[in-house]
C-alpha cells in the first residue's frame, strides 16, 4: 500500500492549515483539518491491502509471419470484489498494438473476465513478461501497483517470397558415407585419403594407409549429386535499413533449396557467428528459420576472417554459396574474394539500402546518390568473383533475379 499524489496534496493542505493556525493563534482553524483526516481514516478502512487476482494469457499462435495479426486473450479471475482495477498487459515494445492493451474494470469475486486485443507481428523474438494490476481505494488516497509474472513468447518469422533458383543444382559432392540427397547420375568414385575424424564410419577406414602412416586414415568419395547450398548473411549494423530484407531473402532461398531437394546450411556473420550445419528436410529448415527470426544487426567487422575460418573448417567442399549482404563494407568485399579464392561458386544478393529511403531534402537526395555510386563501384569490383543481384527492395526479389540473369544472357 502506498499513498497517491492526491494523498500527498491533502497532507500538504493539512500542514498548511496547521502552520497558519499556529502563527495566527487561531486554533479553531485546526478543526478544518478534521474532514481531511476523516478521508484518510475511511480510505484506510475501505482499502483492500491486496487484491488477489488469477491471470492467464493465451496467444493465438507462438509463431507468426511478420506482418500478420495475432490475437491475445487475458483471463482475469479475482478472489474478492474490487472496483476501478487497472489491468495492463506488458506487451513487448517491438509489437504494434491494435486497439488497447489496458482496461479499467470492476471485478466480482470468482467471476472470470476475458480481455482481448491484437498485435501486428514484426520479425524477432518477443517476450511477454507479465500483467500489471493497479488498484485504488474509492477515495483515491492509497493504491497498490504490482506485476503478475506470466511468461509467454511470440516469434515473428521472416516473410517468405516466391523466388527462382539463382544457381545450378547440379554438382559433385565429397562424402565419406551414404547421403540421403537425390542422385543426378550413377557411380561413386574414389577421391582422396585423409585422417580419421570422430563420427566417420568404420567401413571407410583405409587399413593400408593406416599401417603406412601410423594414423587412422579414411577414404573420401566423389559422387554426382545435387550440390550443397550454404547461405551466408552479412549482419552488419550498417545495413540496418534493409536487415529484414536480408532475413527474408535468406528464408526464401532456404525454402527454395528445400523444395529442390538440396542440402543447405546457414551462416549468420554477427560478432559471434551463428552456424547451422548443412542438412536436409523440413525440421532443419524450421531450425534455420528460428535462427533468422532472432538475428539482429551487429557491430561486426570480422566477416572476412569468419568466412575464411568457416570455409576451412565447416563449409562443404564445392558448395554453392549464396552471399546476402548490402555490400557497404570492405570486409564484405574481402569475404567474397576469400570464398572465390578457395574455389567456391558464389551468387551475391545485395538489397540496396538506399532504395529503402525517401530523401526529405535536396541535400539528402544528393548524399544518397553519392553513397549509391560508392556502392555501385564496390558491386562492379566484386562482379569479377561473383554474380551480383542488385535488389531494389521496392520490387520483389524474384524480379531482381530475373533481371540479372536476363542481362547476363544478353
Sine and cosine of phi, psi and omega as CSV:
sin_phi,cos_phi,sin_psi,cos_psi,sin_omega,cos_omega
0.00,0.00,0.76,-0.65,0.04,-1.00
-0.62,-0.79,0.52,-0.85,0.00,-1.00
-0.94,0.34,0.48,-0.87,0.03,-1.00
-1.00,-0.05,0.02,-1.00,0.07,-1.00
-0.89,0.46,-0.55,0.84,0.04,-1.00
-0.90,0.43,-0.62,0.79,0.02,-1.00
-0.90,0.44,-0.68,0.73,0.02,-1.00
-0.90,0.44,-0.60,0.80,0.03,-1.00
-0.91,0.42,-0.68,0.73,0.01,-1.00
-0.91,0.42,-0.63,0.77,0.04,-1.00
-0.90,0.44,-0.60,0.80,0.04,-1.00
-0.89,0.45,-0.68,0.74,0.02,-1.00
-0.89,0.45,-0.68,0.73,0.01,-1.00
-0.87,0.50,-0.70,0.72,-0.01,-1.00
-0.92,0.39,-0.62,0.79,0.01,-1.00
-0.89,0.45,-0.71,0.70,0.01,-1.00
-0.88,0.47,-0.68,0.73,-0.02,-1.00
-0.90,0.44,-0.70,0.71,-0.03,-1.00
-0.92,0.39,-0.66,0.75,0.03,-1.00
-0.90,0.43,-0.65,0.76,0.02,-1.00
-0.89,0.46,-0.58,0.81,0.00,-1.00
-0.93,0.36,-0.73,0.68,-0.03,-1.00
-0.95,0.32,-0.52,0.85,0.00,-1.00
-1.00,0.01,-0.06,1.00,-0.03,-1.00
0.79,0.61,0.71,0.70,0.06,-1.00
-0.86,-0.51,0.99,0.17,-0.14,-0.99
-0.94,0.34,-0.25,0.97,0.07,-1.00
-0.92,0.40,-0.32,0.95,0.04,-1.00
-0.91,0.42,-0.42,0.91,0.02,-1.00
-0.89,0.46,-0.46,0.89,0.00,-1.00
-0.88,0.48,-0.42,0.91,0.01,-1.00
-0.92,0.40,-0.32,0.95,-0.02,-1.00
-0.99,0.12,-0.21,0.98,-0.07,-1.00
-0.87,0.49,-0.71,0.70,0.03,-1.00
-0.84,0.54,-0.63,0.78,-0.01,-1.00
-0.92,0.40,-0.65,0.76,0.02,-1.00
-0.91,0.41,-0.57,0.82,0.05,-1.00
-0.90,0.43,-0.60,0.80,0.05,-1.00
-0.88,0.48,-0.70,0.72,0.03,-1.00
-0.88,0.48,-0.65,0.76,-0.02,-1.00
-0.91,0.42,-0.74,0.68,-0.01,-1.00
-0.90,0.43,-0.61,0.79,0.03,-1.00
-0.89,0.46,-0.62,0.78,0.02,-1.00
-0.92,0.40,-0.59,0.80,-0.02,-1.00
-0.94,0.33,-0.71,0.70,-0.12,-0.99
-1.00,0.07,-0.23,0.97,-0.05,-1.00
-0.97,0.25,0.75,-0.66,0.08,-1.00
-1.00,0.00,0.89,-0.45,-0.10,-1.00
-0.90,0.45,-0.38,0.93,0.03,-1.00
-0.50,-0.86,0.83,-0.56,0.04,-1.00
-0.99,-0.14,0.97,-0.24,-0.01,-1.00
-0.96,0.27,0.84,-0.55,-0.05,-1.00
-0.68,-0.73,0.75,-0.66,0.15,-0.99
-1.00,-0.07,0.79,-0.62,-0.06,-1.00
-0.82,-0.58,0.73,-0.68,0.11,-0.99
-0.77,-0.64,0.55,-0.84,0.04,-1.00
-0.84,-0.55,0.70,-0.71,0.07,-1.00
-0.83,-0.55,0.83,-0.56,0.05,-1.00
-0.97,-0.25,0.73,-0.68,-0.11,-0.99
-0.78,0.62,-0.68,0.74,0.10,-1.00
-0.42,-0.91,0.51,-0.86,-0.09,-1.00
-0.99,0.12,-0.34,0.94,0.06,-1.00
-0.79,-0.61,0.71,-0.71,-0.01,-1.00
-0.53,-0.85,0.54,-0.84,0.02,-1.00
-0.95,0.31,0.65,-0.76,-0.01,-1.00
-0.82,0.57,0.66,-0.75,-0.03,-1.00
1.00,-0.07,-0.25,0.97,0.01,-1.00
-0.99,0.13,0.26,-0.97,-0.02,-1.00
-0.96,-0.27,0.74,-0.67,0.00,-1.00
-0.83,-0.56,0.73,-0.68,0.01,-1.00
-1.00,-0.06,0.67,-0.74,0.01,-1.00
-0.86,-0.52,0.74,-0.68,-0.04,-1.00
-0.87,-0.48,0.77,-0.64,0.13,-0.99
-0.96,-0.28,0.73,-0.69,0.07,-1.00
-0.92,-0.39,0.89,-0.46,-0.07,-1.00
-0.92,-0.38,0.80,-0.59,0.02,-1.00
-0.73,-0.69,0.96,-0.27,-0.05,-1.00
-0.99,0.15,0.45,-0.89,0.07,-1.00
-1.00,-0.08,-0.07,1.00,0.03,-1.00
-0.43,-0.90,0.33,-0.95,0.05,-1.00
-0.93,0.38,0.62,-0.79,0.02,-1.00
-0.43,-0.90,0.63,-0.78,0.03,-1.00
-0.93,-0.38,0.47,-0.88,0.07,-1.00
0.81,0.58,0.80,0.60,0.06,-1.00
-0.99,-0.11,0.81,-0.59,0.05,-1.00
-1.00,-0.02,0.83,-0.56,0.06,-1.00
-0.90,-0.44,0.84,-0.54,-0.02,-1.00
-0.70,-0.71,0.83,-0.55,0.07,-1.00
-0.98,0.19,0.71,-0.70,0.00,-1.00
-1.00,0.08,0.99,0.17,-0.05,-1.00
-0.96,0.27,0.71,-0.70,0.03,-1.00
-0.84,0.55,0.56,-0.83,-0.08,-1.00
-0.89,0.46,-0.50,0.87,-0.08,-1.00
-0.95,0.32,-0.24,0.97,-0.05,-1.00
-1.00,-0.06,0.62,-0.79,0.06,-1.00
-1.00,0.03,0.87,-0.49,-0.05,-1.00
-1.00,0.10,0.81,-0.59,0.06,-1.00
-0.97,-0.22,0.92,-0.39,-0.11,-0.99
0.99,-0.12,-0.76,-0.65,0.00,-1.00
-0.63,-0.78,0.46,-0.89,0.01,-1.00
-0.88,-0.47,0.35,0.94,0.06,-1.00
-0.64,-0.77,0.58,-0.82,-0.05,-1.00
-0.60,-0.80,0.51,-0.86,0.14,-0.99
-0.95,-0.31,0.85,-0.52,-0.17,-0.99
-0.78,-0.62,0.40,-0.92,0.24,-0.97
-0.95,-0.31,0.86,-0.51,-0.14,-0.99
-0.95,-0.30,0.63,-0.78,0.08,-1.00
-0.95,-0.32,0.59,-0.81,-0.07,-1.00
-0.83,0.55,0.80,-0.61,0.07,-1.00
0.98,0.19,-0.11,0.99,-0.03,-1.00
-1.00,-0.03,0.84,-0.55,-0.03,-1.00
-1.00,0.09,0.74,-0.68,0.00,-1.00
-0.90,-0.44,0.74,-0.67,0.04,-1.00
-0.97,-0.26,0.79,-0.61,0.01,-1.00
-0.86,-0.51,0.76,-0.65,-0.07,-1.00
-0.81,-0.59,0.57,-0.82,0.17,-0.99
-0.45,-0.89,0.17,-0.99,-0.06,-1.00
-0.82,-0.57,0.45,-0.89,0.06,-1.00
-0.76,-0.65,0.49,-0.87,0.11,-0.99
-0.99,-0.14,0.82,-0.58,-0.17,-0.99
-0.99,0.13,0.67,-0.74,0.18,-0.98
-0.88,-0.48,0.36,-0.93,-0.04,-1.00
-0.88,0.47,0.67,-0.74,0.04,-1.00
0.64,-0.77,0.04,-1.00,0.02,-1.00
-0.97,-0.24,0.92,-0.40,-0.10,-0.99
-0.93,-0.37,0.82,-0.57,-0.06,-1.00
-0.94,-0.34,0.81,-0.59,0.12,-0.99
-1.00,-0.10,0.90,-0.43,-0.15,-0.99
-0.99,-0.10,-0.38,0.93,-0.02,-1.00
0.08,-1.00,-0.07,-1.00,0.02,-1.00
-0.80,-0.61,0.77,-0.64,0.00,-1.00
-1.00,0.06,0.76,-0.65,0.04,-1.00
-0.86,-0.50,0.86,-0.51,0.02,-1.00
-0.83,-0.56,0.67,-0.74,-0.03,-1.00
-0.66,-0.75,0.66,-0.75,0.08,-1.00
-0.83,-0.55,0.49,-0.87,0.08,-1.00
-0.95,0.32,0.25,-0.97,-0.06,-1.00
-0.85,0.53,-0.41,0.91,-0.01,-1.00
-1.00,-0.06,-0.12,0.99,0.02,-1.00
0.96,0.29,0.45,0.89,-0.06,-1.00
-1.00,-0.06,-0.67,0.74,-0.01,-1.00
-0.87,-0.50,0.43,-0.90,0.01,-1.00
-0.56,-0.83,0.36,-0.93,0.11,-0.99
-0.79,-0.61,0.75,-0.66,-0.04,-1.00
-0.72,-0.70,0.91,-0.42,0.00,-1.00
-0.60,-0.80,0.26,-0.96,-0.01,-1.00
-0.90,-0.45,0.83,-0.55,0.10,-1.00
-1.00,0.07,0.89,-0.46,-0.08,-1.00
-0.98,0.21,0.92,-0.39,0.08,-1.00
-0.70,-0.71,0.91,-0.42,-0.08,-1.00
-0.99,-0.15,0.78,-0.62,0.15,-0.99
-0.62,-0.79,0.31,-0.95,0.03,-1.00
-0.67,-0.74,0.49,-0.87,0.04,-1.00
-0.72,-0.69,0.82,-0.57,-0.02,-1.00
-0.96,-0.28,0.86,-0.51,0.08,-1.00
-1.00,-0.04,0.91,-0.40,-0.05,-1.00
-1.00,-0.05,0.46,-0.89,-0.05,-1.00
-0.88,0.48,0.56,-0.83,0.08,-1.00
-0.95,0.32,0.73,-0.69,-0.06,-1.00
-0.98,-0.20,0.77,-0.64,-0.01,-1.00
-0.97,-0.23,0.38,-0.92,0.09,-1.00
-0.98,0.20,0.86,-0.51,-0.03,-1.00
-0.77,-0.64,0.23,-0.97,0.16,-0.99
-0.95,-0.32,0.42,-0.91,-0.06,-1.00
-0.95,0.33,0.88,-0.47,-0.07,-1.00
-1.00,-0.02,0.41,0.91,-0.03,-1.00
-0.41,-0.91,0.20,-0.98,0.05,-1.00
-1.00,0.05,0.73,-0.69,0.00,-1.00
-1.00,0.09,-0.12,0.99,0.00,-1.00
-1.00,0.10,0.58,-0.82,0.03,-1.00
0.05,-1.00,-0.09,-1.00,0.07,-1.00
-0.90,-0.44,0.49,-0.87,-0.02,-1.00
-0.81,-0.59,0.58,-0.81,0.10,-1.00
-1.00,-0.09,0.80,-0.59,-0.10,-1.00
-0.61,-0.79,0.39,-0.92,0.07,-1.00
-0.92,-0.39,0.03,1.00,-0.02,-1.00
-0.19,-0.98,-0.14,-0.99,-0.05,-1.00
-0.93,0.37,0.60,-0.80,0.04,-1.00
-0.82,-0.57,0.54,-0.84,-0.03,-1.00
-1.00,0.08,0.15,0.99,-0.05,-1.00
-0.98,0.22,0.49,-0.87,0.00,-1.00
-0.92,0.40,0.70,-0.72,0.04,-1.00
-0.99,0.14,0.55,-0.84,0.09,-1.00
-0.98,-0.19,-0.29,0.96,-0.02,-1.00
-0.40,-0.92,0.04,-1.00,-0.03,-1.00
-1.00,-0.06,0.32,-0.95,0.15,-0.99
0.97,-0.23,0.54,-0.84,0.06,-1.00
-0.63,-0.78,0.97,-0.26,-0.16,-0.99
-0.97,-0.23,0.54,-0.84,0.06,-1.00
-0.91,0.42,0.66,-0.75,-0.04,-1.00
-0.89,-0.45,-0.78,0.62,-0.07,-1.00
-0.23,-0.97,0.15,-0.99,0.10,-0.99
-0.89,-0.45,0.71,-0.70,0.02,-1.00
-0.64,-0.77,0.14,-0.99,-0.01,-1.00
-0.96,0.28,0.55,-0.83,-0.02,-1.00
-0.88,0.47,0.63,-0.78,0.08,-1.00
-0.83,-0.56,0.55,-0.83,0.01,-1.00
-0.80,0.59,0.75,-0.67,-0.01,-1.00
0.97,-0.23,-0.29,0.96,0.05,-1.00
-0.92,0.39,0.67,-0.74,0.03,-1.00
-0.93,0.38,0.52,-0.86,-0.05,-1.00
-0.91,0.42,-0.51,0.86,-0.13,-0.99
-0.94,0.33,-0.21,0.98,0.00,-1.00
-0.99,-0.15,0.13,0.99,0.02,-1.00
-0.93,0.37,0.75,-0.66,0.06,-1.00
-1.00,-0.05,0.98,-0.19,-0.13,-0.99
-0.94,0.34,-0.55,0.84,0.02,-1.00
-0.91,0.42,-0.74,0.67,0.02,-1.00
-0.90,0.43,-0.57,0.82,0.03,-1.00
-0.90,0.45,-0.67,0.74,0.00,-1.00
-0.92,0.38,-0.58,0.81,-0.02,-1.00
-0.95,0.30,-0.68,0.74,-0.12,-0.99
-1.00,-0.02,-0.34,0.94,-0.08,-1.00
0.98,0.19,0.07,1.00,0.06,-1.00
-0.85,-0.53,0.47,-0.89,0.03,-1.00
-0.95,0.31,0.87,-0.50,-0.03,-1.00
-0.90,-0.44,0.54,-0.84,-0.01,-1.00
-0.78,-0.62,0.37,-0.93,0.04,-1.00
-1.00,0.02,0.59,-0.81,0.17,-0.99
-0.92,-0.39,0.57,-0.82,-0.03,-1.00
-0.83,-0.55,0.41,-0.91,0.01,-1.00
-0.87,-0.49,0.78,-0.62,0.01,-1.00
-0.73,-0.69,0.44,-0.90,0.02,-1.00
-1.00,0.06,0.95,-0.31,-0.03,-1.00
-0.64,-0.77,0.06,-1.00,0.10,-1.00
-0.92,0.39,0.64,-0.77,-0.13,-0.99
-0.95,0.32,0.52,-0.85,0.15,-0.99
-0.95,0.31,0.58,-0.82,0.03,-1.00
-0.87,-0.50,0.78,-0.62,0.06,-1.00
-0.84,-0.54,0.84,-0.54,0.03,-1.00
-0.99,-0.11,0.85,-0.53,0.02,-1.00
-0.94,-0.35,0.84,-0.55,-0.04,-1.00
-0.93,-0.37,0.82,-0.57,0.06,-1.00
-1.00,0.09,0.97,-0.24,-0.10,-0.99
-1.00,-0.04,0.59,0.81,-0.01,-1.00
-0.91,0.42,0.61,-0.79,0.02,-1.00
-0.93,0.37,-0.30,0.95,0.02,-1.00
-0.94,0.34,-0.31,0.95,0.03,-1.00
-0.98,-0.19,0.47,0.88,-0.08,-1.00
-0.87,0.49,-0.52,0.86,-0.02,-1.00
-0.91,0.43,-0.46,0.89,-0.03,-1.00
-0.86,-0.50,0.33,0.94,-0.09,-1.00
-0.88,0.47,-0.66,0.75,0.03,-1.00
-0.89,0.45,-0.54,0.84,0.05,-1.00
-0.93,0.37,-0.56,0.83,0.09,-1.00
-0.87,0.49,-0.71,0.71,-0.02,-1.00
-0.92,0.39,-0.62,0.78,0.02,-1.00
-0.91,0.42,-0.67,0.75,0.02,-1.00
-0.89,0.46,-0.69,0.72,0.01,-1.00
-0.89,0.46,-0.72,0.69,-0.01,-1.00
-0.89,0.45,-0.66,0.75,-0.02,-1.00
-0.90,0.43,-0.66,0.75,-0.03,-1.00
-0.97,0.24,-0.48,0.87,0.11,-0.99
-0.92,0.39,-0.65,0.76,0.07,-1.00
-0.90,0.44,-0.63,0.78,0.04,-1.00
-0.88,0.47,-0.66,0.75,0.04,-1.00
-0.91,0.42,-0.64,0.77,0.04,-1.00
-0.87,0.49,-0.70,0.71,-0.01,-1.00
-0.93,0.36,-0.46,0.89,0.04,-1.00
-0.99,0.17,-0.16,0.99,-0.01,-1.00
0.98,0.19,0.31,0.95,0.01,-1.00
-1.00,-0.08,0.40,-0.92,0.11,-0.99
-0.99,0.17,0.48,-0.88,-0.07,-1.00
-0.51,-0.86,0.46,-0.89,0.06,-1.00
-0.69,-0.73,0.15,-0.99,-0.08,-1.00
-0.64,-0.77,0.74,-0.67,0.11,-0.99
-0.80,-0.60,0.88,-0.48,0.07,-1.00
-0.95,-0.31,0.88,-0.48,-0.11,-0.99
-1.00,0.01,0.99,0.11,0.15,-0.99
-0.99,-0.14,-0.14,-0.99,0.04,-1.00
-0.83,0.55,-0.63,0.77,0.18,-0.98
-0.92,-0.40,0.93,-0.37,-0.11,-0.99
-0.89,0.45,0.60,-0.80,0.04,-1.00
-0.95,-0.31,0.90,-0.44,-0.06,-1.00
-0.91,-0.42,0.82,-0.57,0.12,-0.99
-0.92,-0.39,0.93,-0.38,-0.17,-0.99
-0.89,0.45,0.36,-0.93,-0.03,-1.00
-0.92,0.40,0.75,-0.66,0.01,-1.00
-0.34,-0.94,-0.09,-1.00,-0.06,-1.00
-0.85,-0.52,0.23,-0.97,0.27,-0.96
1.00,-0.04,0.19,-0.98,-0.06,-1.00
-0.93,0.37,-0.63,0.78,-0.01,-1.00
-0.87,0.49,-0.67,0.74,0.03,-1.00
-0.92,0.40,-0.62,0.79,0.03,-1.00
-0.86,0.51,-0.73,0.69,-0.02,-1.00
-0.93,0.37,-0.50,0.87,0.09,-1.00
-0.89,0.45,-0.68,0.73,0.04,-1.00
-0.91,0.41,-0.63,0.78,0.01,-1.00
-0.89,0.46,-0.64,0.76,0.04,-1.00
-0.88,0.48,-0.63,0.78,0.03,-1.00
-0.91,0.42,-0.69,0.72,0.02,-1.00
-0.90,0.43,-0.52,0.85,-0.06,-1.00
-0.93,0.37,-0.54,0.84,-0.10,-0.99
-0.98,-0.20,0.00,1.00,-0.04,-1.00
-0.95,0.30,0.53,-0.85,0.00,-1.00
-0.70,-0.71,0.41,-0.91,0.07,-1.00
-0.86,0.51,0.61,-0.79,-0.09,-1.00
-0.70,-0.72,0.51,-0.86,0.04,-1.00
-0.99,0.15,0.96,0.27,-0.06,-1.00
-0.92,-0.39,0.83,-0.56,0.05,-1.00
-0.85,-0.52,0.47,0.88,-0.06,-1.00
-0.85,-0.53,0.41,0.91,-0.08,-1.00
-0.89,0.45,-0.59,0.81,0.00,-1.00
-0.89,0.45,-0.70,0.72,0.03,-1.00
-0.90,0.43,-0.70,0.72,-0.03,-1.00
-0.89,0.46,-0.70,0.71,-0.02,-1.00
-0.90,0.44,-0.68,0.73,0.00,-1.00
-0.90,0.44,-0.67,0.74,0.01,-1.00
-0.89,0.45,-0.70,0.71,-0.02,-1.00
-0.93,0.37,-0.59,0.81,0.01,-1.00
-0.90,0.43,-0.55,0.83,-0.03,-1.00
-1.00,0.09,-0.31,0.95,-0.11,-0.99
-0.86,-0.51,-0.50,0.87,-0.16,-0.99
-0.85,-0.52,-0.63,0.78,-0.13,-0.99
-0.94,0.34,0.67,-0.74,0.03,-1.00
-0.92,0.40,0.60,-0.80,0.08,-1.00
-0.87,0.49,0.58,-0.81,0.06,-1.00
0.88,0.47,0.36,0.93,0.04,-1.00
-0.95,0.31,0.43,-0.90,0.12,-0.99
-1.00,0.04,0.86,-0.51,-0.03,-1.00
-0.99,-0.13,0.77,-0.64,0.18,-0.98
-0.94,-0.35,0.95,-0.31,-0.07,-1.00
-0.99,-0.15,0.89,-0.46,-0.06,-1.00
-0.93,-0.36,0.91,-0.41,-0.11,-0.99
-0.37,-0.93,0.54,-0.84,0.12,-0.99
-0.96,0.28,-0.13,0.99,0.00,-1.00
0.82,0.57,0.83,0.56,0.00,-1.00
-0.94,-0.33,-0.11,0.99,-0.08,-1.00
-0.80,-0.60,0.40,-0.92,0.05,-1.00
-0.93,0.36,-0.50,0.87,-0.01,-1.00
-0.89,0.46,-0.64,0.77,0.03,-1.00
-0.91,0.42,-0.61,0.79,0.07,-1.00
-0.88,0.47,-0.70,0.71,0.01,-1.00
-0.92,0.40,-0.56,0.83,0.02,-1.00
-0.90,0.44,-0.67,0.74,0.02,-1.00
-0.90,0.44,-0.69,0.73,0.00,-1.00
-0.89,0.45,-0.61,0.79,0.02,-1.00
-0.88,0.47,-0.71,0.71,0.02,-1.00
-0.90,0.44,-0.65,0.76,0.02,-1.00
-0.90,0.44,-0.69,0.73,-0.01,-1.00
-0.90,0.44,-0.52,0.85,0.00,-1.00
-1.00,0.08,0.05,1.00,0.13,-0.99
1.00,-0.05,0.23,0.97,0.00,-1.00
-1.00,0.09,0.55,-0.84,0.17,-0.99
-1.00,0.09,0.73,-0.68,-0.15,-0.99
-0.78,-0.63,0.71,-0.71,0.23,-0.97
-0.87,-0.50,0.83,-0.56,-0.04,-1.00
-0.96,-0.28,0.79,-0.61,0.10,-0.99
-0.94,-0.34,0.86,-0.51,-0.12,-0.99
-0.83,-0.56,0.99,-0.15,0.12,-0.99
-0.90,0.44,0.77,-0.64,-0.03,-1.00
-0.98,0.19,0.94,-0.35,-0.04,-1.00
-0.92,0.39,-0.40,0.92,-0.03,-1.00
-0.99,0.13,-0.31,0.95,0.08,-1.00
-0.97,0.26,-0.25,0.97,0.01,-1.00
-1.00,0.04,-0.10,1.00,-0.06,-1.00
-0.95,-0.30,0.59,-0.80,0.11,-0.99
-0.94,-0.34,0.92,-0.39,-0.02,-1.00
-0.90,0.44,0.66,-0.75,-0.02,-1.00
-0.98,-0.19,-0.05,1.00,0.04,-1.00
-0.45,-0.90,0.22,-0.98,0.00,-1.00
-0.92,0.39,-0.59,0.81,0.01,-1.00
-0.90,0.43,-0.68,0.74,0.02,-1.00
-0.91,0.42,-0.62,0.78,0.04,-1.00
-0.88,0.48,-0.68,0.73,0.02,-1.00
-0.90,0.43,-0.66,0.75,0.02,-1.00
-0.89,0.46,-0.66,0.75,0.02,-1.00
-0.90,0.43,-0.59,0.81,0.03,-1.00
-0.91,0.41,-0.67,0.74,0.01,-1.00
-0.91,0.42,-0.67,0.74,0.05,-1.00
-0.91,0.42,-0.60,0.80,0.04,-1.00
-0.90,0.43,-0.62,0.78,0.04,-1.00
-0.91,0.42,-0.63,0.78,0.03,-1.00
-0.89,0.45,-0.66,0.75,0.02,-1.00
-0.92,0.38,-0.64,0.77,0.03,-1.00
-0.87,0.49,-0.61,0.79,0.02,-1.00
-0.90,0.44,-0.63,0.78,0.03,-1.00
-0.93,0.38,-0.64,0.77,0.04,-1.00
-0.87,0.49,-0.68,0.73,-0.01,-1.00
-0.89,0.46,-0.59,0.80,-0.02,-1.00
-0.94,0.34,-0.74,0.67,-0.06,-1.00
-0.96,0.27,-0.24,0.97,0.03,-1.00
-0.90,0.44,-0.26,0.97,0.07,-1.00
-0.95,0.30,-0.34,0.94,-0.09,-1.00
-0.91,-0.41,-0.28,0.96,-0.12,-0.99
-0.47,-0.88,0.41,-0.91,0.20,-0.98
-0.98,0.18,0.81,-0.58,-0.04,-1.00
-0.94,-0.33,0.83,-0.56,0.10,-0.99
-0.98,-0.21,0.98,-0.21,-0.01,-1.00
-0.99,0.12,0.93,-0.37,-0.19,-0.98
-0.96,-0.27,0.92,-0.39,0.19,-0.98
-0.98,0.22,0.92,-0.39,-0.18,-0.98
-0.94,0.33,-0.09,1.00,0.09,-1.00
-0.97,0.23,-0.21,0.98,-0.02,-1.00
-0.87,-0.49,0.34,-0.94,0.00,-1.00
-0.90,0.44,0.49,-0.87,0.03,-1.00
-0.89,0.46,-0.60,0.80,-0.01,-1.00
-0.84,0.53,-0.65,0.76,0.01,-1.00
-0.91,0.42,-0.62,0.79,0.02,-1.00
-0.92,0.40,-0.64,0.77,0.02,-1.00
-0.91,0.42,-0.73,0.69,0.01,-1.00
-0.87,0.49,-0.69,0.72,-0.01,-1.00
-0.88,0.48,-0.66,0.75,-0.02,-1.00
-0.91,0.41,-0.72,0.69,-0.08,-1.00
-0.97,0.25,-0.49,0.87,0.11,-0.99
-0.92,0.39,-0.63,0.78,0.04,-1.00
-0.91,0.42,-0.60,0.80,0.03,-1.00
-0.92,0.38,-0.58,0.82,0.00,-1.00
-0.93,0.36,-0.68,0.73,-0.01,-1.00
-0.95,0.31,0.00,0.00,0.00,0.00
